[in-house]
Amino acid sequence: MSAFRSDMTATDDERTPEVSEAINLPDEIEIPPPPEQIARPTTPGGRDKG
């Protein structure tokens, strides 16, 4: 069984539009190289047994 609720109505929120500001970006953006990998010992199974 379903019921229709007629007490719910849409309202017009009188909100003011948000103002956005444009910024100037440089023509080229320098991206640094990725960091070097750190040498780590490998362990079989992912865990040391001790």
mmCIF file as Biopython writes it, N, C-alpha, C and O atoms, coordinates in Angstrom:
data_model
#
loop_
_atom_site.group_PDB
_atom_site.id
_atom_site.type_symbol
_atom_site.label_atom_id
_atom_site.label_alt_id
_atom_site.label_comp_id
_atom_site.label_asym_id
_atom_site.label_entity_id
_atom_site.label_seq_id
_atom_site.pdbx_PDB_ins_code
_atom_site.Cartn_x
_atom_site.Cartn_y
_atom_site.Cartn_z
_atom_site.occupancy
_atom_site.B_iso_or_equiv
_atom_site.auth_seq_id
_atom_site.auth_asym_id
_atom_site.pdbx_PDB_model_num
ATOM 1   N N  . MET A ? 1  ? 0.841  -1.179  0.000   1.0 0.0 1  A 1 
ATOM 2   C CA . MET A ? 1  ? 0.000  0.000   0.000   1.0 0.0 1  A 1 
ATOM 3   C C  . MET A ? 1  ? 0.888  1.244   0.000   1.0 0.0 1  A 1 
ATOM 4   O O  . MET A ? 1  ? 1.860  1.311   0.753   1.0 0.0 1  A 1 
ATOM 5   N N  . SER A ? 2  ? 0.574  2.187   -0.804  1.0 0.0 2  A 1 
ATOM 6   C CA . SER A ? 2  ? 1.362  3.416   -0.862  1.0 0.0 2  A 1 
ATOM 7   C C  . SER A ? 2  ? 0.456  4.611   -0.564  1.0 0.0 2  A 1 
ATOM 8   O O  . SER A ? 2  ? -0.749 4.582   -0.810  1.0 0.0 2  A 1 
ATOM 9   N N  . ALA A ? 3  ? 1.068  5.641   -0.036  1.0 0.0 3  A 1 
ATOM 10  C CA . ALA A ? 3  ? 0.296  6.835   0.320   1.0 0.0 3  A 1 
ATOM 11  C C  . ALA A ? 3  ? 0.889  8.036   -0.409  1.0 0.0 3  A 1 
ATOM 12  O O  . ALA A ? 3  ? 2.103  8.108   -0.596  1.0 0.0 3  A 1 
ATOM 13  N N  . PHE A ? 4  ? 0.064  8.957   -0.811  1.0 0.0 4  A 1 
ATOM 14  C CA . PHE A ? 4  ? 0.502  10.178  -1.477  1.0 0.0 4  A 1 
ATOM 15  C C  . PHE A ? 4  ? 0.483  11.304  -0.465  1.0 0.0 4  A 1 
ATOM 16  O O  . PHE A ? 4  ? -0.540 11.577  0.162   1.0 0.0 4  A 1 
ATOM 17  N N  . ARG A ? 5  ? 1.632  11.959  -0.313  1.0 0.0 5  A 1 
ATOM 18  C CA . ARG A ? 5  ? 1.710  13.055  0.656   1.0 0.0 5  A 1 
ATOM 19  C C  . ARG A ? 5  ? 1.618  14.364  -0.090  1.0 0.0 5  A 1 
ATOM 20  O O  . ARG A ? 5  ? 2.561  14.754  -0.778  1.0 0.0 5  A 1 
ATOM 21  N N  . SER A ? 6  ? 0.515  15.037  0.034   1.0 0.0 6  A 1 
ATOM 22  C CA . SER A ? 6  ? 0.319  16.293  -0.676  1.0 0.0 6  A 1 
ATOM 23  C C  . SER A ? 6  ? 0.805  17.507  0.121   1.0 0.0 6  A 1 
ATOM 24  O O  . SER A ? 6  ? 0.742  18.630  -0.380  1.0 0.0 6  A 1 
ATOM 25  N N  . ASP A ? 7  ? 1.289  17.303  1.356   1.0 0.0 7  A 1 
ATOM 26  C CA . ASP A ? 7  ? 1.732  18.438  2.164   1.0 0.0 7  A 1 
ATOM 27  C C  . ASP A ? 7  ? 3.163  18.864  1.813   1.0 0.0 7  A 1 
ATOM 28  O O  . ASP A ? 7  ? 3.666  19.838  2.374   1.0 0.0 7  A 1 
ATOM 29  N N  . MET A ? 8  ? 3.821  18.152  0.898   1.0 0.0 8  A 1 
ATOM 30  C CA . MET A ? 8  ? 5.175  18.508  0.509   1.0 0.0 8  A 1 
ATOM 31  C C  . MET A ? 8  ? 5.118  19.363  -0.755  1.0 0.0 8  A 1 
ATOM 32  O O  . MET A ? 8  ? 4.551  18.953  -1.767  1.0 0.0 8  A 1 
ATOM 33  N N  . THR A ? 9  ? 5.707  20.548  -0.687  1.0 0.0 9  A 1 
ATOM 34  C CA . THR A ? 9  ? 5.710  21.442  -1.845  1.0 0.0 9  A 1 
ATOM 35  C C  . THR A ? 9  ? 7.123  21.946  -2.100  1.0 0.0 9  A 1 
ATOM 36  O O  . THR A ? 9  ? 7.949  21.987  -1.188  1.0 0.0 9  A 1 
ATOM 37  N N  . ALA A ? 10 ? 7.393  22.324  -3.323  1.0 0.0 10 A 1 
ATOM 38  C CA . ALA A ? 10 ? 8.684  22.904  -3.681  1.0 0.0 10 A 1 
ATOM 39  C C  . ALA A ? 10 ? 8.675  24.384  -3.360  1.0 0.0 10 A 1 
ATOM 40  O O  . ALA A ? 10 ? 7.659  25.060  -3.521  1.0 0.0 10 A 1 
ATOM 41  N N  . THR A ? 11 ? 9.807  24.878  -2.910  1.0 0.0 11 A 1 
ATOM 42  C CA . THR A ? 11 ? 9.919  26.306  -2.612  1.0 0.0 11 A 1 
ATOM 43  C C  . THR A ? 11 ? 11.020 26.910  -3.456  1.0 0.0 11 A 1 
ATOM 44  O O  . THR A ? 11 ? 11.947 26.215  -3.871  1.0 0.0 11 A 1 
ATOM 45  N N  . ASP A ? 12 ? 10.919 28.183  -3.707  1.0 0.0 12 A 1 
ATOM 46  C CA . ASP A ? 12 ? 11.925 28.897  -4.471  1.0 0.0 12 A 1 
ATOM 47  C C  . ASP A ? 12 ? 12.854 29.597  -3.489  1.0 0.0 12 A 1 
ATOM 48  O O  . ASP A ? 12 ? 12.491 30.605  -2.884  1.0 0.0 12 A 1 
ATOM 49  N N  . ASP A ? 13 ? 14.059 29.049  -3.338  1.0 0.0 13 A 1 
ATOM 50  C CA . ASP A ? 13 ? 15.037 29.684  -2.456  1.0 0.0 13 A 1 
ATOM 51  C C  . ASP A ? 13 ? 15.593 30.903  -3.174  1.0 0.0 13 A 1 
ATOM 52  O O  . ASP A ? 13 ? 16.128 30.794  -4.277  1.0 0.0 13 A 1 
ATOM 53  N N  . GLU A ? 14 ? 15.468 32.030  -2.559  1.0 0.0 14 A 1 
ATOM 54  C CA . GLU A ? 14 ? 15.942 33.263  -3.179  1.0 0.0 14 A 1 
ATOM 55  C C  . GLU A ? 14 ? 17.421 33.455  -2.880  1.0 0.0 14 A 1 
ATOM 56  O O  . GLU A ? 14 ? 17.818 34.418  -2.225  1.0 0.0 14 A 1 
ATOM 57  N N  . ARG A ? 15 ? 18.222 32.529  -3.369  1.0 0.0 15 A 1 
ATOM 58  C CA . ARG A ? 15 ? 19.657 32.602  -3.144  1.0 0.0 15 A 1 
ATOM 59  C C  . ARG A ? 15 ? 20.298 33.481  -4.207  1.0 0.0 15 A 1 
ATOM 60  O O  . ARG A ? 15 ? 19.855 33.512  -5.355  1.0 0.0 15 A 1 
ATOM 61  N N  . THR A ? 16 ? 21.331 34.184  -3.816  1.0 0.0 16 A 1 
ATOM 62  C CA . THR A ? 16 ? 22.074 34.975  -4.790  1.0 0.0 16 A 1 
ATOM 63  C C  . THR A ? 16 ? 23.110 34.069  -5.438  1.0 0.0 16 A 1 
ATOM 64  O O  . THR A ? 16 ? 23.683 33.210  -4.767  1.0 0.0 16 A 1 
ATOM 65  N N  . PRO A ? 17 ? 23.357 34.244  -6.721  1.0 0.0 17 A 1 
ATOM 66  C CA . PRO A ? 17 ? 24.347 33.391  -7.389  1.0 0.0 17 A 1 
ATOM 67  C C  . PRO A ? 17 ? 25.743 33.672  -6.846  1.0 0.0 17 A 1 
ATOM 68  O O  . PRO A ? 17 ? 26.079 34.812  -6.524  1.0 0.0 17 A 1 
ATOM 69  N N  . GLU A ? 18 ? 26.554 32.616  -6.749  1.0 0.0 18 A 1 
ATOM 70  C CA . GLU A ? 18 ? 27.918 32.783  -6.255  1.0 0.0 18 A 1 
ATOM 71  C C  . GLU A ? 18 ? 28.766 33.460  -7.324  1.0 0.0 18 A 1 
ATOM 72  O O  . GLU A ? 18 ? 28.656 33.156  -8.512  1.0 0.0 18 A 1 
ATOM 73  N N  . VAL A ? 19 ? 29.602 34.370  -6.885  1.0 0.0 19 A 1 
ATOM 74  C CA . VAL A ? 19 ? 30.470 35.079  -7.810  1.0 0.0 19 A 1 
ATOM 75  C C  . VAL A ? 19 ? 31.814 34.368  -7.821  1.0 0.0 19 A 1 
ATOM 76  O O  . VAL A ? 19 ? 32.417 34.152  -6.770  1.0 0.0 19 A 1 
ATOM 77  N N  . SER A ? 20 ? 32.281 34.007  -9.005  1.0 0.0 20 A 1 
ATOM 78  C CA . SER A ? 20 ? 33.584 33.363  -9.108  1.0 0.0 20 A 1 
ATOM 79  C C  . SER A ? 20 ? 34.548 34.318  -9.797  1.0 0.0 20 A 1 
ATOM 80  O O  . SER A ? 20 ? 34.152 35.160  -10.603 1.0 0.0 20 A 1 
ATOM 81  N N  . GLU A ? 21 ? 35.809 34.165  -9.462  1.0 0.0 21 A 1 
ATOM 82  C CA . GLU A ? 21 ? 36.826 35.064  -9.995  1.0 0.0 21 A 1 
ATOM 83  C C  . GLU A ? 21 ? 37.783 34.281  -10.877 1.0 0.0 21 A 1 
ATOM 84  O O  . GLU A ? 21 ? 38.263 33.221  -10.474 1.0 0.0 21 A 1 
ATOM 85  N N  . ALA A ? 22 ? 38.065 34.773  -12.059 1.0 0.0 22 A 1 
ATOM 86  C CA . ALA A ? 22 ? 38.999 34.123  -12.968 1.0 0.0 22 A 1 
ATOM 87  C C  . ALA A ? 22 ? 40.424 34.506  -12.578 1.0 0.0 22 A 1 
ATOM 88  O O  . ALA A ? 22 ? 40.693 35.646  -12.199 1.0 0.0 22 A 1 
ATOM 89  N N  . ILE A ? 23 ? 41.329 33.537  -12.676 1.0 0.0 23 A 1 
ATOM 90  C CA . ILE A ? 23 ? 42.736 33.811  -12.393 1.0 0.0 23 A 1 
ATOM 91  C C  . ILE A ? 23 ? 43.553 33.490  -13.629 1.0 0.0 23 A 1 
ATOM 92  O O  . ILE A ? 23 ? 43.162 32.650  -14.439 1.0 0.0 23 A 1 
ATOM 93  N N  . ASN A ? 24 ? 44.670 34.146  -13.773 1.0 0.0 24 A 1 
ATOM 94  C CA . ASN A ? 24 ? 45.560 33.907  -14.903 1.0 0.0 24 A 1 
ATOM 95  C C  . ASN A ? 24 ? 46.585 32.844  -14.523 1.0 0.0 24 A 1 
ATOM 96  O O  . ASN A ? 24 ? 47.264 32.958  -13.502 1.0 0.0 24 A 1 
ATOM 97  N N  . LEU A ? 25 ? 46.688 31.808  -15.358 1.0 0.0 25 A 1 
ATOM 98  C CA . LEU A ? 25 ? 47.662 30.745  -15.135 1.0 0.0 25 A 1 
ATOM 99  C C  . LEU A ? 25 ? 48.841 30.944  -16.066 1.0 0.0 25 A 1 
ATOM 100 O O  . LEU A ? 25 ? 48.686 31.496  -17.155 1.0 0.0 25 A 1 
ATOM 101 N N  . PRO A ? 26 ? 50.029 30.499  -15.647 1.0 0.0 26 A 1 
ATOM 102 C CA . PRO A ? 26 ? 51.179 30.615  -16.544 1.0 0.0 26 A 1 
ATOM 103 C C  . PRO A ? 26 ? 50.997 29.693  -17.753 1.0 0.0 26 A 1 
ATOM 104 O O  . PRO A ? 26 ? 50.246 28.719  -17.702 1.0 0.0 26 A 1 
ATOM 105 N N  . ASP A ? 27 ? 51.703 30.024  -18.848 1.0 0.0 27 A 1 
ATOM 106 C CA . ASP A ? 27 ? 51.606 29.215  -20.061 1.0 0.0 27 A 1 
ATOM 107 C C  . ASP A ? 27 ? 52.132 27.801  -19.837 1.0 0.0 27 A 1 
ATOM 108 O O  . ASP A ? 27 ? 51.554 26.832  -20.331 1.0 0.0 27 A 1 
ATOM 109 N N  . GLU A ? 28 ? 53.223 27.687  -19.096 1.0 0.0 28 A 1 
ATOM 110 C CA . GLU A ? 28 ? 53.821 26.379  -18.835 1.0 0.0 28 A 1 
ATOM 111 C C  . GLU A ? 28 ? 53.922 26.157  -17.337 1.0 0.0 28 A 1 
ATOM 112 O O  . GLU A ? 28 ? 54.283 27.060  -16.583 1.0 0.0 28 A 1 
ATOM 113 N N  . ILE A ? 29 ? 53.602 24.961  -16.925 1.0 0.0 29 A 1 
ATOM 114 C CA . ILE A ? 29 ? 53.720 24.599  -15.509 1.0 0.0 29 A 1 
ATOM 115 C C  . ILE A ? 29 ? 54.804 23.546  -15.398 1.0 0.0 29 A 1 
ATOM 116 O O  . ILE A ? 29 ? 54.744 22.516  -16.069 1.0 0.0 29 A 1 
ATOM 117 N N  . GLU A ? 30 ? 55.798 23.797  -14.553 1.0 0.0 30 A 1 
ATOM 118 C CA . GLU A ? 30 ? 56.899 22.853  -14.386 1.0 0.0 30 A 1 
ATOM 119 C C  . GLU A ? 30 ? 56.496 21.784  -13.380 1.0 0.0 30 A 1 
ATOM 120 O O  . GLU A ? 30 ? 56.136 22.085  -12.242 1.0 0.0 30 A 1 
ATOM 121 N N  . ILE A ? 31 ? 56.564 20.537  -13.819 1.0 0.0 31 A 1 
ATOM 122 C CA . ILE A ? 31 ? 56.245 19.414  -12.941 1.0 0.0 31 A 1 
ATOM 123 C C  . ILE A ? 31 ? 57.560 18.736  -12.579 1.0 0.0 31 A 1 
ATOM 124 O O  . ILE A ? 31 ? 58.291 18.310  -13.473 1.0 0.0 31 A 1 
ATOM 125 N N  . PRO A ? 32 ? 57.878 18.625  -11.296 1.0 0.0 32 A 1 
ATOM 126 C CA . PRO A ? 32 ? 59.150 18.011  -10.906 1.0 0.0 32 A 1 
ATOM 127 C C  . PRO A ? 32 ? 59.144 16.509  -11.201 1.0 0.0 32 A 1 
ATOM 128 O O  . PRO A ? 32 ? 58.081 15.892  -11.277 1.0 0.0 32 A 1 
ATOM 129 N N  . PRO A ? 33 ? 60.337 15.924  -11.368 1.0 0.0 33 A 1 
ATOM 130 C CA . PRO A ? 33 ? 60.392 14.487  -11.620 1.0 0.0 33 A 1 
ATOM 131 C C  . PRO A ? 33 ? 59.944 13.710  -10.377 1.0 0.0 33 A 1 
ATOM 132 O O  . PRO A ? 33 ? 59.996 14.234  -9.264  1.0 0.0 33 A 1 
ATOM 133 N N  . PRO A ? 34 ? 59.507 12.468  -10.565 1.0 0.0 34 A 1 
ATOM 134 C CA . PRO A ? 34 ? 59.074 11.684  -9.411  1.0 0.0 34 A 1 
ATOM 135 C C  . PRO A ? 34 ? 60.269 11.351  -8.524  1.0 0.0 34 A 1 
ATOM 136 O O  . PRO A ? 34 ? 61.401 11.317  -9.007  1.0 0.0 34 A 1 
ATOM 137 N N  . PRO A ? 35 ? 60.040 11.107  -7.246  1.0 0.0 35 A 1 
ATOM 138 C CA . PRO A ? 35 ? 61.152 10.770  -6.350  1.0 0.0 35 A 1 
ATOM 139 C C  . PRO A ? 35 ? 61.768 9.421   -6.729  1.0 0.0 35 A 1 
ATOM 140 O O  . PRO A ? 35 ? 61.099 8.554   -7.294  1.0 0.0 35 A 1 
ATOM 141 N N  . GLU A ? 36 ? 63.046 9.263   -6.410  1.0 0.0 36 A 1 
ATOM 142 C CA . GLU A ? 36 ? 63.736 8.019   -6.716  1.0 0.0 36 A 1 
ATOM 143 C C  . GLU A ? 36 ? 63.240 6.920   -5.784  1.0 0.0 36 A 1 
ATOM 144 O O  . GLU A ? 36 ? 62.879 7.172   -4.634  1.0 0.0 36 A 1 
ATOM 145 N N  . GLN A ? 37 ? 63.229 5.688   -6.308  1.0 0.0 37 A 1 
ATOM 146 C CA . GLN A ? 37 ? 62.805 4.554   -5.507  1.0 0.0 37 A 1 
ATOM 147 C C  . GLN A ? 37 ? 63.872 4.229   -4.466  1.0 0.0 37 A 1 
ATOM 148 O O  . GLN A ? 37 ? 65.068 4.311   -4.746  1.0 0.0 37 A 1 
ATOM 149 N N  . ILE A ? 38 ? 63.438 3.865   -3.280  1.0 0.0 38 A 1 
ATOM 150 C CA . ILE A ? 38 ? 64.342 3.487   -2.205  1.0 0.0 38 A 1 
ATOM 151 C C  . ILE A ? 38 ? 64.568 1.981   -2.300  1.0 0.0 38 A 1 
ATOM 152 O O  . ILE A ? 38 ? 63.618 1.207   -2.420  1.0 0.0 38 A 1 
ATOM 153 N N  . ALA A ? 39 ? 65.840 1.573   -2.246  1.0 0.0 39 A 1 
ATOM 154 C CA . ALA A ? 39 ? 66.158 0.140   -2.307  1.0 0.0 39 A 1 
ATOM 155 C C  . ALA A ? 39 ? 65.718 -0.522  -1.006  1.0 0.0 39 A 1 
ATOM 156 O O  . ALA A ? 39 ? 66.140 -0.126  0.080   1.0 0.0 39 A 1 
ATOM 157 N N  . ARG A ? 40 ? 64.869 -1.530  -1.130  1.0 0.0 40 A 1 
ATOM 158 C CA . ARG A ? 40 ? 64.381 -2.251  0.043   1.0 0.0 40 A 1 
ATOM 159 C C  . ARG A ? 40 ? 64.600 -3.739  -0.161  1.0 0.0 40 A 1 
ATOM 160 O O  . ARG A ? 40 ? 64.452 -4.239  -1.276  1.0 0.0 40 A 1 
ATOM 161 N N  . PRO A ? 41 ? 64.948 -4.446  0.892   1.0 0.0 41 A 1 
ATOM 162 C CA . PRO A ? 41 ? 65.136 -5.899  0.746   1.0 0.0 41 A 1 
ATOM 163 C C  . PRO A ? 41 ? 63.800 -6.588  0.481   1.0 0.0 41 A 1 
ATOM 164 O O  . PRO A ? 41 ? 62.761 -6.189  1.008   1.0 0.0 41 A 1 
ATOM 165 N N  . THR A ? 42 ? 63.849 -7.623  -0.340  1.0 0.0 42 A 1 
ATOM 166 C CA . THR A ? 42 ? 62.624 -8.365  -0.622  1.0 0.0 42 A 1 
ATOM 167 C C  . THR A ? 42 ? 62.486 -9.496  0.369   1.0 0.0 42 A 1 
ATOM 168 O O  . THR A ? 42 ? 63.474 -10.117 0.759   1.0 0.0 42 A 1 
ATOM 169 N N  . THR A ? 43 ? 61.271 -9.760  0.772   1.0 0.0 43 A 1 
ATOM 170 C CA . THR A ? 43 ? 60.995 -10.859 1.685   1.0 0.0 43 A 1 
ATOM 171 C C  . THR A ? 43 ? 59.940 -11.764 1.063   1.0 0.0 43 A 1 
ATOM 172 O O  . THR A ? 43 ? 58.876 -11.299 0.653   1.0 0.0 43 A 1 
ATOM 173 N N  . PRO A ? 44 ? 60.241 -13.063 0.994   1.0 0.0 44 A 1 
ATOM 174 C CA . PRO A ? 44 ? 59.254 -13.982 0.414   1.0 0.0 44 A 1 
ATOM 175 C C  . PRO A ? 44 ? 57.961 -13.993 1.246   1.0 0.0 44 A 1 
ATOM 176 O O  . PRO A ? 44 ? 58.010 -14.045 2.475   1.0 0.0 44 A 1 
ATOM 177 N N  . GLY A ? 45 ? 56.853 -13.944 0.592   1.0 0.0 45 A 1 
ATOM 178 C CA . GLY A ? 45 ? 55.572 -13.973 1.295   1.0 0.0 45 A 1 
ATOM 179 C C  . GLY A ? 45 ? 55.206 -12.647 1.927   1.0 0.0 45 A 1 
ATOM 180 O O  . GLY A ? 45 ? 54.138 -12.525 2.527   1.0 0.0 45 A 1 
ATOM 181 N N  . GLY A ? 46 ? 56.064 -11.658 1.807   1.0 0.0 46 A 1 
ATOM 182 C CA . GLY A ? 46 ? 55.737 -10.344 2.320   1.0 0.0 46 A 1 
ATOM 183 C C  . GLY A ? 46 ? 56.037 -10.145 3.794   1.0 0.0 46 A 1 
ATOM 184 O O  . GLY A ? 46 ? 55.831 -9.048  4.313   1.0 0.0 46 A 1 
ATOM 185 N N  . ARG A ? 47 ? 56.521 -11.175 4.487   1.0 0.0 47 A 1 
ATOM 186 C CA . ARG A ? 47 ? 56.777 -11.044 5.928   1.0 0.0 47 A 1 
ATOM 187 C C  . ARG A ? 47 ? 57.990 -11.877 6.346   1.0 0.0 47 A 1 
ATOM 188 O O  . ARG A ? 47 ? 58.184 -12.992 5.861   1.0 0.0 47 A 1 
ATOM 189 N N  . ASP A ? 48 ? 58.793 -11.332 7.239   1.0 0.0 48 A 1 
ATOM 190 C CA . ASP A ? 48 ? 59.918 -12.105 7.765   1.0 0.0 48 A 1 
ATOM 191 C C  . ASP A ? 48 ? 59.430 -13.123 8.786   1.0 0.0 48 A 1 
ATOM 192 O O  . ASP A ? 48 ? 58.536 -12.840 9.584   1.0 0.0 48 A 1 
ATOM 193 N N  . LYS A ? 49 ? 60.019 -14.295 8.750   1.0 0.0 49 A 1 
ATOM 194 C CA . LYS A ? 49 ? 59.708 -15.296 9.782   1.0 0.0 49 A 1 
ATOM 195 C C  . LYS A ? 49 ? 60.879 -15.318 10.747  1.0 0.0 49 A 1 
ATOM 196 O O  . LYS A ? 49 ? 62.025 -15.477 10.326  1.0 0.0 49 A 1 
ATOM 197 N N  . GLY A ? 50 ? 60.613 -15.164 12.010  1.0 0.0 50 A 1 
ATOM 198 C CA . GLY A ? 50 ? 61.737 -15.081 12.928  1.0 0.0 50 A 1 
ATOM 199 C C  . GLY A ? 50 ? 61.517 -15.682 14.190  1.0 0.0 50 A 1 
ATOM 200 O O  . GLY A ? 50 ? 62.404 -15.668 15.043  1.0 0.0 50 A 1 
#
